Amino acid sequence: MSIEKHTKINSLLASIPSGVVLQSSWLIEKGYSPALQQRYRNSHWLDPIGKGAMIRTGDQVGYEGAIYALQKQNGATIHPGGRTALALLGKAHYLEFATKNVVVFGAKGERLPSWFVKHDWGVTVDYYSSSFLPPDLGMTDAEIKSFTIKVSGVVRALMECLYLAPEKQELVECYEFMEGLNNLRPNQVQELLEKCDSVKVKRLFLYMAEKAGHSWFTHLNLDNVDLGNGKRSIVKNGAYVDKYQITIPKELKEHGK
């Protein structure tokens, strides 16, 4: 390999953190042609992990490094959410968390690329494409070794848990997490509630916040939150909550009494 090409690959590797995926399309945009990428693979600078995706040779890359590539190189809104976001933010002790199963959300119509889906990340990735919340609202940064990715903040993550409940997430676990949210900013919660399109999520969130007795709940303006019309049966043969017109698990209603 010529000195010029050697310098070019060194410049590339110096510009990216370790532990992340490099997408071929992004490299082309940066001036690294398919032929040059092939030379890097032949020279064992880069290793392919699927069609259109590579990693630095010798790197240990987890699903977080793939999320980094989607966010930084594609501008995707795909992000760790729900209980996985809570775990990355150090809040997993509130929820029963399976490290071999991660939850990832993306905007409606947003898809994971085939290289992501087909690669073995050592975990099972459950991906949900939804527009029940705006893609950029309620997000925060999480540090993953040598890089940072966008993940759901605690309020958004809890709403994502409620979105998946009761089939994919235990409601009592959600409430136990809600109990610990003493210091939320009412204006942040207000904005997420107003922008949320899921009546189920909003009713459950407000019910749990009120049940937990949080002071910030009293500062919310519920007149600006659309709670829809009619009853919602979250579970069968549950307990009915008249104020929010929801049928919830009996153990949730009795929790803490």
C-alpha positions, 0 to 999 in steps of 0.5 A: 500500500502506498504511503498516501493510502497508508496515511489516509487509513490512519487518518480515518482510524484516528477520526473515529472512536474504537468499537463502532461500525463503519458503513461503506456508504458513509465512507464513500461520502468521506472520499473512501471509494469502494476500491479503496475500502477493498484494499483496506480489507485485503490489508486487514485494516478493516473487517466486514461484518455484513454487506455494507458494514465494517469494523476496525480489525481486532475491535470488539463491537456491540450493538451500541457501536452499530447504533452509533453508526446509524445515528452519526453516519445516517442521521437515524433516530434509532435508539435504545429505549424502554428498559434498555435505556434505563439500564444504560442510564444506570436505572436498571435496578428499578426494573428486572432487566435481561442483559441478553435482550435489548429494546430499540426504538425508531421512528415510524417507517425507519428500518434497521439495515440488513447488516444490523439484523443479520449480525450476531451482537451477542444479544437479541434486539427487539426493534419497534418502529413507532411514532407515538412520540416525536423522534427527538423529544425526551432524549439524552446522551449515554456514554458507551466506553469510547463514544456517546449515543442518544438514548431515551431519557428516563421519562421517555423510556418509561413511556416506551415501557408503558407503550410495550405493556402489558405484553412486553413489559410488566406494569407493576415494574413500571410503577415501581420505577415511577415511584423513584421519579421524585425530581422530574421537571414538570415542564418536561413531563408536560411536553412529552404528555402533550406530544404523545399520541398514545392514549394508553400511555398517557392514562397509565403514566398519569395514573401511576404518577398520581398514585405515587404521590409525586409533587410534580404531578400537581404542577401538570396542566391536564387540560392540555393533555388529550386523554381521548374518550371512552374506556381502555381495557389494558388487561382482562379481568383487571381492576377498573380505575374510574378517573382514567377509565382504564382496566389495569392488573389488580396487583397494580391497583393494590400495590403499596396498600 
